[in-house]
Amino acid sequence: MRIIKRLARFNLLVFICFATLSCNAKNSNSEQGKGKTVLELFTSEGCSSCPKADKTVAELQQQYQNDLLVLCYHVDYWNYLGWKDTFSSSANTQRQQYYIRLLGLSSAYTPQAVINGLQQCVGSDKGKLTAEIEKGELQSNGSTLSAKLVGNTISVSIGPGNGHALICLVQKEATTQVRRGENEGRSLHHINLVRDFVSLPASMNSATFTLPNDLKREQCFIAILSQDEKTGKINNWATTAIQ
């Protein structure tokens, strides 16, 4: 009789442990499956509507941290308004034009935010951006990469299986005192400025950048986006410090 009771107690304990482990496993899987989001902002220091968007994406990056990658591209088509954005480039403008064509828009505008390469909205619309981020459509940041600085050259290596990749040299933050143009007299703070980028086909697994003279290694990082070039869909992303 005592043996039967002991067996019953043992079976009960096994059942409780199994149920607890199953519950924990479900919770763990839920966390592991939490979505990752890429938010690309097209902005300009010469546009009076952009500072609000810069602030918005900075707040979102702080809020979502490792679940969100913000990349800010400063375009050059507002430079004629009296203030030349020193972070702007024609390459950044071309990156925006790529999305304008894919998304079927009539023209480019700032501030524009593109989420995961598929959705777009005004870059200062925090409600819309938050809703898209909460969807968590990217289920993995499985891309692998490393970066090393030798002299003023950054050598980047990426792992296999990434498909079409966009590699970005990103400056972590910057502050500009604007002296002319629509934002004259304002101090503008930026995060995650794309200083350079290169598009790689699936057959290539390395890239190089020249570290800008005004930056140190620790002020930058490297980001990779695995993207379907035809649809714009971003499949995964990763970042790495520069060694």
C-alpha positions in Angstrom: 0.0 0.0 0.0 2.8 2.4 0.8 4.6 1.5 -2.4 1.4 2.4 -4.4 1.1 5.7 -2.6 4.8 6.5 -3.3 4.4 5.6 -7.0 1.3 7.8 -7.2 3.2 10.7 -5.6 6.2 10.1 -7.9 3.9 10.1 -11.0 2.2 13.3 -9.8 5.6 15.0 -9.4 6.6 13.9 -12.8 3.4 15.2 -14.3 3.9 18.6 -12.5 7.5 18.9 -13.7 6.6 18.0 -17.3 3.7 20.5 -17.3 6.0 23.2 -15.9 8.7 22.5 -18.5 6.2 22.5 -21.3 4.8 25.9 -20.1 8.4 27.3 -19.9 9.2 25.9 -23.3 6.2 27.7 -24.8 7.1 31.0 -23.2 10.7 30.5 -24.4 9.6 29.8 -28.0 7.4 32.9 -27.9 10.3 35.1 -26.9 12.6 33.5 -29.5 10.0 34.1 -32.1 9.6 37.8 -31.3 9.7 39.8 -34.5 12.5 42.1 -35.6 11.9 45.3 -37.6 14.0 47.5 -39.9 12.9 51.1 -40.1 14.6 53.2 -42.8 14.1 57.0 -42.5 14.8 59.4 -45.4 15.4 62.8 -43.9 17.2 66.1 -44.4 18.6 68.9 -42.2 17.2 71.3 -44.8 13.6 70.2 -44.2 11.6 71.8 -41.4 9.4 68.7 -41.1 12.3 66.3 -40.5 13.5 67.1 -36.9 10.3 65.7 -35.5 10.8 62.5 -37.4 14.5 62.3 -36.2 13.2 62.6 -32.6 10.5 60.0 -33.2 12.7 57.3 -34.6 15.3 57.9 -31.8 12.6 57.4 -29.2 11.4 54.2 -31.0 15.0 52.8 -31.2 15.4 53.5 -27.4 12.0 51.8 -26.7 12.5 48.7 -28.8 16.3 48.4 -28.7 17.4 45.1 -30.1 14.1 44.4 -31.7 14.4 47.4 -34.0 17.1 48.6 -36.4 16.7 52.3 -37.4 18.8 53.5 -40.4 18.7 57.2 -41.3 19.5 58.2 -44.9 20.1 61.9 -45.4 19.0 62.9 -48.9 20.5 65.7 -51.0 17.6 67.2 -52.9 16.8 69.8 -50.2 20.3 71.3 -50.1 19.3 74.1 -52.4 17.1 75.6 -49.7 20.1 77.4 -48.1 21.6 74.7 -45.9 23.8 71.9 -47.3 23.3 68.7 -45.1 26.8 67.4 -44.7 25.4 63.9 -44.1 23.5 63.9 -47.4 24.5 62.0 -50.5 23.1 61.2 -54.0 23.4 57.5 -53.1 21.0 58.0 -50.2 18.6 59.8 -52.6 18.9 56.9 -55.0 18.1 54.4 -52.2 14.8 56.4 -51.6 14.1 56.4 -55.3 14.3 52.6 -55.3 11.5 52.5 -52.8 9.5 55.2 -54.6 9.4 52.9 -57.7 8.7 49.7 -55.7 5.9 51.3 -53.7 4.3 53.0 -56.7 4.5 56.5 -55.3 4.4 59.6 -57.5 7.3 61.3 -55.9 9.8 61.3 -53.1 9.2 63.3 -49.9 10.7 63.8 -46.4 10.5 62.6 -43.8 9.6 59.2 -45.2 9.8 56.0 -43.2 10.0 52.5 -44.9 9.3 49.5 -42.7 10.8 46.1 -43.5 11.0 47.3 -47.2 7.3 46.9 -47.7 5.3 49.6 -45.9 5.8 53.4 -45.8 4.4 56.3 -44.0 5.4 59.8 -42.8 8.5 59.5 -40.6 7.0 61.5 -37.7 3.8 59.3 -37.5 4.7 57.5 -34.3 1.3 55.8 -34.0 1.7 54.2 -37.5 5.3 53.3 -36.9 4.6 51.7 -33.6 1.8 49.6 -35.1 4.1 48.4 -37.9 6.9 47.6 -35.4 4.5 45.7 -33.1 3.6 43.4 -36.0 7.2 42.0 -35.7 7.2 40.5 -39.2 10.9 39.6 -39.3 11.3 36.4 -37.3 15.1 36.2 -37.3 18.2 38.3 -37.5 20.2 35.2 -38.6 22.7 37.0 -40.8 26.2 36.8 -39.6 29.0 39.3 -40.2 32.2 40.7 -38.8 34.2 43.9 -39.4 37.8 44.9 -38.8 39.6 48.2 -39.2 43.1 48.2 -40.6 44.5 51.7 -41.2 41.4 53.6 -42.4 39.9 50.6 -44.3 37.0 48.6 -42.8 36.9 45.0 -44.1 33.5 43.3 -43.7 32.9 39.6 -44.0 29.4 38.1 -44.2 28.3 34.5 -43.6 26.8 32.2 -46.3 23.1 32.1 -47.2 22.3 35.7 -46.8 21.1 36.2 -50.4 21.0 39.8 -51.8 22.6 42.0 -49.1 22.9 45.6 -48.3 25.9 46.4 -46.1 25.8 49.8 -44.3 28.5 51.8 -42.5 26.5 53.6 -39.8 27.4 56.5 -37.5 25.8 56.1 -34.1 24.9 59.7 -33.5 25.6 63.3 -34.4 24.5 66.8 -33.5 24.5 69.7 -36.0 24.0 73.4 -35.3 22.0 74.6 -38.4 23.0 78.1 -39.4 20.8 78.7 -42.5 17.7 77.3 -44.3 14.4 76.2 -42.9 15.9 74.9 -39.6 18.1 78.0 -39.0 19.1 78.3 -35.4 18.2 74.8 -34.4 20.4 72.1 -32.9 19.5 68.8 -34.6 20.4 65.5 -33.1 20.6 62.4 -35.3 21.0 58.7 -34.7 22.2 55.8 -36.9 23.2 57.9 -39.9 24.1 55.8 -43.0 27.4 57.2 -44.1 28.0 54.7 -46.8 26.5 51.5 -48.2 27.1 48.8 -50.8 24.8 46.3 -52.4 26.1 42.8 -52.7 24.8 39.9 -54.8 24.4 36.4 -53.2 27.7 35.3 -54.7 29.8 37.9 -52.7 30.6 37.7 -49.0 32.8 40.7 -48.4 32.9 44.4 -48.7 35.2 47.3 -47.7 34.6 50.9 -46.5 36.8 53.8 -45.9 36.4 55.2 -42.4 35.4 58.9 -42.7 38.1 61.3 -41.5 35.7 62.8 -39.0 34.9 59.5 -37.3 36.6 57.0 -35.0 35.9 53.2 -35.1 33.9 53.2 -31.9 31.5 55.9 -33.3 30.3 53.5 -36.0 28.9 50.0 -36.6 28.1 47.8 -39.6 24.6 46.7 -40.5 23.5 44.1 -43.0 20.0 43.8 -44.5 19.1 40.6 -46.5 16.6 41.9 -49.0 14.7 40.7 -52.0 15.7 43.2 -54.6 12.6 42.7 -56.7 10.0 43.1 -54.0 11.9 45.2 -51.4 11.1 42.7 -48.6 13.7 42.6 -45.9 14.1 39.0 -44.7 16.6 39.5 -41.8 19.2 41.8 -40.5 22.2 41.9 -38.2 24.7 44.4 -36.8 28.3 44.2 -35.6 30.8 46.4 -33.9 34.0 47.3 -35.8 37.1 45.5 -34.4 
